[in-house]
Amino acid sequence: MSNISNSFRVAVFEGDGIGPEITKPTLKVLETVSRRFEGFDLEFEILPAGAGHYRDTGSALPEESMAKARDADAILLSAIGLPDVRYDDGTEIRPQVDMRFELELFAGVRPVRFFPGANCPLSDPRVEQMDFVLVRESTEGLFAHMHDGKVIDNQSAIETLEITRDTSEKLFDFSFKLAQQRSAQKNRPGKVTCVDKANIFRSFWFFRSIFEERAKLFPDIEADAAYVDAMAMWMVQRPWDFDVLVTENMFGDILSDLGAGLMGSLGLAPSADIGLDHAVFQPCHGSAPDIAGEGIANPLAMILSAGMMLTWLGQKHEMSQMVECGEVVDAAVSRVLSEGKILTRDLGGSAGTDDCVAAVLDALG
């Protein structure tokens, strides 16, 4: 990666199912909003990968695609996977997971917030204050040895969970720095909560002990911890109480979908997988092949992910106009949802993909 030029190369994977349908309008949104700001431009390169590509060629993530993604300034990844296309061992095609390991993307960032008009299932008025981020470790935990699981004599199965000090330290430092950024941005105290199962498993006791060590390096940020089962309940009962939650891979995988449910739909759930040098931005939802081609997919999670990409690029390259550009995208989506006139079916409306994108473009001015 290089920041010598203010032209940023974005590797784009259109994905499977509804993936191409939400990628094309997202690129249009990025092109539209970036023209409003001086000092940078975006270059997109569409690269092949995914379950459909595996079905047709035998490769889910071609080496050339991976090489170009590694060389790009950022990676924008759409929904990937098809339920009827699997590896020989029965597992789904998952180049997005492979990419996390290849690029050492240890921090999976999943924002959870209240959107007016977005069909939030909670009726408590305090839910309007819900605004937290789940940081999921993305390269270890139960995913660390996902290729090595064993089924023994059709009688038992074994998977291995791994947590290392090196990755955990980077994960916790990232989470505390994120809390510092949010504290400054929102003018409120920052807090990081470690979510684990330290009362039962030695691996999670180890995880929490490292968290407590790193917390001492950030005395301006409050640090506490919670067991994952209790946190699942509290996310429903009082999600407005949290700021940054940091947790193991599998726990984060599960809790992030709970967070999407609190927002009203997976169609509103953006994400980023971030490492020291690279980052991938992708909606949390799947490829929804059952509605592919019907023009009814919700593009907002993809658009919000693209906004996160702009913010990350701006912060990484110290370009305030790119950060502002990302904020403008986020504000446009918020405006569309708060007006409640153009909502896709997953949000209780009847708008199609094109109608939703048109509303976002209109909100961009």
Buried (B, 14 or more C-beta within 10 A) or exposed (E): EEEEEEEBBBBBBBBBBBBBBBBBBBBBBBEBBBEEBEEBEBEBEBBBBBBBBBBEEEBBBBEEBBEBBBEBBBBBBBBBBBEEBBEEEEEBBBBBBBBBBBBBBBBBBBBBBBBEBBBBEBEEEEBBBBBBBBBBBBBBBBBBBBEEEEEEEEEEEEEEBBBBEEBBBBBBBBBBBBBBEBBEEEEEEBBBBBBBBBEEBEBBBBBBEBBEEBBEEBEEBBBEBBBBEEBBEBBEEBBBBBBBBBBBBBBBBEBBBBBBBBBBBBBBBBBBBBBEEBBBBBBBBBBBBEBBEEEBBBBBBBBBBBBBBBBBBBBBBEBEBBBBBBBBBBEBBBBBBEEBEBBBBBBEBEBBBEBBBBBBBEBBE
